[in-house]
Amino acid sequence: MSEQRTIEPFLPFGCWARESHKCGWSRREFLRGALGASAASMFLKPRRLFGATAEARRKTIIVTFGGGARDQETFSAAGQHNIPHLVNELAPQATFFPQVVNRGILGHYVATSSIASGRYETFDNFVAQAPANPTLFEYYRKGLGRPAHDAWVIAPSNGFQSIGASAHPGYGSAYGAQVILPKRLLTYAAKTQNHTLRDYESLLHDNYESPAQMSSVAHDASNGAKELTDVAEALKLSLDTFTAHARTLDSPDELSVYIAREVMRRVAPSLLFLTLHDIDVAHSGAFSLYLDAIQRADRLCAELWQEVESNPEYKDRTTMFILPDFGRDADGEASGFQHHRTGSAMARTTWMLALGRGAQAGRIVDRPIESVDLVPTVGACCGFATPASAGRPIAELV
């Protein structure tokens, strides 16, 4: 791990840092009020949810809001009605970080790859290439000698197929995660059963920002038939049952969480990384759909935590992290909520919740952290090194 935090030379840094503190203050003060006086003692005397006596292998789940969500639609006083589960159910159990800064490229695949590697990646966001730096999954599997089925990624299909393993010498696919792209799996299953893809149109929306630069879901699925068959067999997943259940769902994120539950119940990996991506609909310019996606992500995070709490393989053993990959532009800047191109405080500063094992209920950490700090934090908690990471372990969690 690097001892000196690196700020990549091409990245803007200056007055937005002061503005990010204002964003964090707003989130913090709102959350204090939202939790109410009954939670005041937890702020003064944080308690550890799970003691150090737990001997079973620790589990880690990371959920990112791919697509970016602004403070004013989430943790501000005006936005809290969009995230009732995060505010009322999860935050009281969690350590809350109101100043999570992303100093990297504000593109969804490259930003998610940066979270996964602990270093700001610099490749073209619209190229489906492997991260240059080792990922959390590779550090975990190589460092602890874990098998391939113990690290999984569930991600949108627009280029994320290469996120599971890096191009770094000494790491790579031999230590990578199993990657599931639910939309590709659904397309393959539907074609195998001679279903029309129109039956699943609401679940197959892909990249909203620059679809012309991305390969189609159908094309990806046809090229990866063996890979998709292997995934279905690994999960003991009946394709006809899968497609039948898919018809009851309304969005790609619901499909992803359905797959996440199946992975947890059938394989119980110790490391699970899930990207929710419906929020990316903001690029279409429809504010109501953007809000719908935030509300859906809020509900799905609560459902995933309920799965943790009800699953004996995960209960009392799991730390779950929830964070947006970045924010979006402020009103009056460029296209406002629609994009994330200005590099301003609103676009670069978000938040993170850490729940479960090792977290402290109701605690708010005022100081800024960075999204690349997550990898070395998980490494420190679980006992493996992350030598190429540019982040620092988050002291309040290790």
Buried (B, 14 or more C-beta within 10 A) or exposed (E): BBEEEEEBEEBEEEEBBEBBBEBBEBBBBBBBEBBEEEBEEBBEEBEEBBEEEEEEEBBBBBBBBBBBBBBBBBBBEEBBEBBBBBBBBBBBBBBBBBBBBBBBBBBBBBBBBBBBBBBBBBBEBBEBBBBBBBBBBBBBBBBBEBEBBBBBBBBBBBBBBBBBBBBBEEBBBEBBBBBBBBBBBBBBBBBBEEBEBEEBEBBBBBBBBEBEEBBBBBEBBBEBEEBBBEBBEBBEBEBEEBBEBBEEBEBBBBBBBBBBBBBBEEBBBBBBBBBBBBBBBBBEBBEEBBBBBBBBBBBBBBBBBEBBBEBEBBBBBBBBBBBBBBBBBBEEBBBBBBBBBBBBBBBBBBBBBBBBBBBBBBBBBEEBBBBBBBBBBBBBBBEBEBEBBBBBBBEBBE
